[in-house]
Amino acid sequence: MLMNRRTFSSTLLAAAAAPLISRPSVAAAPAQRQIQAQNIVLVHGLFADGSCWADVIARLQAAGLNPTSVQNPLTTLPEAVASAQRVLERQAGATVLVGHSFSGMIVTEAGIEPNVTALVYVAARAPDADEDYTALAKRYPAPPASAGIVFDGDEGRLSEKAFLRDFAGDLPEAKAKVLYAVQEPFHKALLDGKAAHAAWREKPTYYAVSTEDRTINPDLQRFMAKRMDAKTIELKSSHLSLISHPDEITQLILEAAGQKR
């Protein structure tokens, strides 16, 4: 029977309750991660669309899981969160919510849905509730990509030079140019939103740091991962680790789903 967030199994919630009451240290974390999830919901960030998860999706499907990529509208944070919530409602049972880049904002908010059993952040924003992410990011040196954003009225995008060098720097140029061609502009209003909830305070959390990232400062990523007490891996990667390191990202998602191979 299809279950949405309102009809999610009370049995599963009871099983999840004990580990979600507190946030123990990483050393104690394996006791939290016993819930197996078959569903994976993936959310993309700025300068991209849902197809950026294609390589990870293929690997998750090969592992027998049910991945779905959200088409983030990149308009306002409430509308972006709502797009993820609609997909989460369609999932039958336990679900891992995964976000790349800006969509960490969405994971942080939508991750409170009761069928979400774990969160995965991939070089992603991970704010606290009501936190000004821009102010947090200013504590660290500005990443080079920020200087490459150009606006057409209220719509922003990366210039081709910045996209190839600072966003997708470790991808073959031909592949990076294809991704640039399908870049989805974002609305300025999207950047004004704050997460009202911090799901990572209640759910098991995983983080993939991109050590060569020129879009989100790697030290900022490390700070957010540590603050969340996330199980953390580091990849020698550009911002697009989901494309340049799909095997490692898939393995991290499988671990979050209790399906590590």
C-alpha positions as CSV (number, residue, x, y, z in Angstrom):
1,M,0.0,0.0,0.0
2,L,1.3,3.4,-0.9
3,M,2.2,5.5,2.2
4,N,2.6,9.3,2.4
5,R,4.0,11.2,5.3
6,R,0.6,11.1,7.1
7,T,0.1,7.3,6.8
8,F,3.7,6.2,7.3
9,S,3.9,3.0,9.2
10,S,3.6,3.3,12.9
11,T,5.8,0.3,13.2
12,L,8.6,2.0,11.3
13,L,8.2,5.1,13.4
14,A,8.5,3.1,16.6
15,A,11.7,1.5,15.3
16,A,13.1,4.9,14.4
17,A,12.1,6.7,17.6
18,A,14.9,5.4,19.9
19,P,17.8,6.4,17.6
20,L,16.3,9.8,16.7
21,I,15.9,11.0,20.2
22,S,19.5,12.2,20.6
23,R,22.6,12.8,18.5
24,P,25.3,10.6,19.9
25,S,28.9,10.9,18.7
26,V,30.0,9.4,15.4
27,A,31.7,6.5,17.2
28,A,28.2,5.5,18.6
29,A,26.4,6.3,15.4
30,P,26.1,2.7,13.9
31,A,23.4,1.9,16.5
32,Q,21.3,4.6,14.8
33,R,21.6,3.2,11.3
34,Q,19.6,0.0,11.4
35,I,16.5,1.2,9.4
36,Q,16.8,-0.1,5.8
37,A,15.4,2.2,3.1
38,Q,14.6,1.3,-0.4
39,N,13.7,4.8,-1.6
40,I,16.2,7.5,-2.4
41,V,15.1,11.1,-3.1
42,L,17.7,13.2,-4.8
43,V,17.6,17.0,-5.0
44,H,19.8,19.2,-7.2
45,G,21.2,22.7,-6.5
46,L,22.0,25.8,-8.4
47,F,23.4,25.8,-12.0
48,A,21.9,22.3,-12.6
49,D,18.8,20.2,-13.1
50,G,17.6,16.8,-12.0
51,S,19.7,15.0,-14.7
52,C,22.9,15.7,-12.8
53,W,22.1,12.7,-10.6
54,A,22.0,10.3,-13.6
55,D,25.2,8.4,-12.9
56,V,24.3,7.9,-9.2
57,I,20.7,6.9,-10.2
58,A,22.0,4.2,-12.5
59,R,24.1,2.7,-9.7
60,L,21.3,2.9,-7.1
61,Q,19.0,1.1,-9.5
62,A,21.6,-1.6,-10.2
63,A,21.7,-2.1,-6.4
64,G,17.9,-2.6,-6.3
65,L,16.9,0.7,-4.8
66,N,14.2,3.1,-6.0
67,P,15.8,6.5,-6.7
68,T,13.8,9.6,-7.7
69,S,15.3,12.9,-8.8
70,V,13.4,16.1,-7.9
71,Q,13.2,18.9,-10.4
72,N,13.9,21.8,-8.1
73,P,12.2,24.9,-9.5
74,L,14.9,27.2,-8.2
75,T,12.3,29.9,-7.5
76,T,11.9,30.4,-3.8
77,L,12.9,28.2,-0.9
78,P,9.3,27.4,0.1
79,E,8.5,26.3,-3.5
80,A,11.7,24.3,-3.7
81,V,10.9,22.5,-0.4
82,A,7.3,21.9,-1.5
83,S,8.6,20.2,-4.7
84,A,10.7,17.8,-2.6
85,Q,7.8,17.2,-0.2
86,R,5.5,16.1,-3.0
87,V,8.1,13.5,-4.2
88,L,8.6,12.3,-0.6
89,E,4.8,11.8,-0.2
90,R,4.9,9.4,-3.1
91,Q,7.5,7.1,-1.5
92,A,6.2,3.9,-0.1
93,G,8.2,3.5,3.1
94,A,11.6,4.5,4.5
95,T,13.4,7.1,2.4
96,V,16.8,8.6,2.3
97,L,16.8,12.3,1.3
98,V,20.0,13.5,-0.6
99,G,20.9,17.0,-1.5
100,H,23.7,18.6,-3.5
101,S,25.0,22.1,-3.1
102,F,22.1,24.6,-2.5
103,S,19.6,21.8,-2.0
104,G,21.1,21.1,1.4
105,M,18.7,23.9,2.4
106,I,15.9,21.8,1.1
107,V,17.2,18.6,2.8
108,T,17.5,20.5,6.1
109,E,13.8,21.6,5.9
110,A,12.0,18.7,4.1
111,G,14.1,16.1,6.0
112,I,11.7,16.4,9.0
113,E,9.1,14.4,7.0
114,P,8.5,11.2,9.0
115,N,9.3,8.8,6.2
116,V,12.8,10.3,5.9
117,T,15.1,8.0,7.9
118,A,18.5,9.6,6.9
119,L,20.0,12.6,5.3
120,V,22.9,12.8,2.9
121,Y,24.6,16.1,2.0
122,V,26.9,16.2,-1.0
123,A,29.1,19.4,-0.9
124,A,25.9,21.0,0.3
125,R,24.7,23.8,2.4
126,A,23.7,22.6,5.9
127,P,22.2,25.5,7.8
128,D,20.7,25.4,11.3
129,A,17.1,26.5,11.8
130,D,16.6,30.2,11.0
131,E,20.3,30.6,10.3
132,D,21.5,33.1,7.8
133,Y,23.6,30.9,5.5
134,T,25.2,33.9,3.7
135,A,26.5,35.3,7.0
136,L,27.8,31.8,7.9
137,A,29.6,31.5,4.6
138,K,31.3,34.9,5.0
139,R,33.3,33.5,7.9
140,Y,35.4,31.7,5.2
141,P,37.2,32.9,2.1
142,A,34.8,33.4,-0.8
143,P,35.0,30.6,-3.3
144,P,36.0,31.6,-6.9
145,A,32.6,30.5,-8.4
146,S,30.8,33.3,-6.6
147,A,32.5,35.9,-8.8
148,G,31.3,34.1,-11.9
149,I,27.6,34.5,-11.3
150,V,25.8,36.7,-13.8
151,F,22.3,38.0,-13.7
152,D,19.7,38.6,-16.3
153,G,17.2,40.6,-14.3
154,D,16.1,38.4,-11.4
155,E,17.6,35.2,-12.9
156,G,21.2,34.1,-12.1
157,R,23.5,31.6,-13.7
158,L,27.2,30.9,-13.9
159,S,29.2,32.1,-16.8
160,E,30.7,29.4,-19.1
161,K,34.2,30.2,-17.8
162,A,33.2,29.9,-14.2
163,F,31.1,26.8,-14.8
164,L,33.9,24.9,-16.5
165,R,36.7,26.1,-14.1
166,D,35.0,26.5,-10.8
167,F,31.9,24.3,-10.8
168,A,32.9,21.3,-12.9
169,G,36.7,21.6,-12.8
170,D,37.5,17.9,-12.7
171,L,35.2,16.8,-15.4
172,P,36.2,16.3,-19.1
173,E,35.6,19.6,-20.8
174,A,33.2,18.1,-23.4
175,K,31.0,16.7,-20.5
176,A,31.2,19.9,-18.6
177,K,30.0,21.9,-21.6
178,V,27.0,19.6,-21.9
179,L,26.1,20.3,-18.3
180,Y,26.6,24.0,-18.9
181,A,24.2,23.8,-21.8
182,V,21.4,22.5,-19.6
183,Q,22.1,24.9,-16.7
184,E,18.9,26.0,-15.1
185,P,18.9,29.7,-14.0
186,F,17.9,30.4,-10.4
187,H,15.8,33.3,-9.0
188,K,17.3,35.8,-6.7
189,A,14.5,35.3,-4.2
190,L,15.7,31.7,-3.7
191,L,18.7,33.0,-1.9
192,D,16.7,34.9,0.7
193,G,15.1,31.8,2.3
194,K,16.0,30.3,5.7
195,A,15.2,26.8,6.9
196,A,12.6,26.8,9.6
197,H,13.7,23.4,10.8
198,A,17.0,21.6,11.0
199,A,16.2,17.9,10.3
200,W,19.9,17.0,10.9
201,R,19.3,17.5,14.6
202,E,17.0,14.5,14.7
203,K,18.0,12.3,11.8
204,P,21.2,10.2,11.0
205,T,23.3,12.4,8.7
206,Y,26.1,11.8,6.2
207,Y,28.3,14.4,4.4
208,A,30.6,14.2,1.4
209,V,33.2,17.0,1.4
210,S,34.7,18.0,-1.9
211,T,38.3,19.0,-1.1
212,E,38.9,20.8,-4.4
213,D,35.6,22.7,-4.3
214,R,35.6,26.2,-5.8
215,T,31.9,26.7,-5.3
216,I,31.5,26.0,-1.6
217,N,34.6,26.5,0.6
218,P,35.8,23.0,1.7
219,D,36.5,24.3,5.2
220,L,32.9,25.5,5.4
221,Q,31.8,22.1,4.4
222,R,33.9,20.5,7.1
223,F,32.5,22.9,9.7
224,M,28.9,22.1,8.8
225,A,29.6,18.3,8.7
226,K,31.2,18.4,12.1
227,R,28.5,20.6,13.6
228,M,25.9,18.0,12.4
229,D,27.9,15.1,13.8
230,A,27.6,13.6,10.3
231,K,29.4,10.5,9.1
232,T,31.8,12.3,6.8
233,I,33.9,11.3,3.8
234,E,36.3,13.5,1.8
235,L,36.7,13.3,-1.9
236,K,39.4,15.0,-4.0
237,S,36.8,16.5,-6.2
238,S,35.3,19.6,-7.7
239,H,31.9,20.7,-6.6
240,L,30.3,18.0,-8.8
241,S,31.5,15.0,-6.9
242,L,28.1,13.3,-7.7
243,I,29.3,13.2,-11.4
244,S,33.1,12.9,-11.0
245,H,32.9,10.3,-8.1
246,P,29.5,8.6,-8.5
247,D,30.8,5.3,-7.0
248,E,31.8,6.9,-3.7
249,I,28.6,9.0,-3.5
250,T,26.5,5.9,-4.2
251,Q,28.3,4.0,-1.5
252,L,27.6,6.8,1.0
253,I,23.9,6.8,0.1
254,L,23.8,3.0,0.4
255,E,25.3,3.3,3.9
256,A,22.7,5.9,4.8
257,A,20.0,3.5,3.5
258,G,21.4,0.6,5.6
259,Q,22.3,-1.1,2.3
260,K,26.1,-0.7,2.2
261,R,27.7,-3.4,-0.1
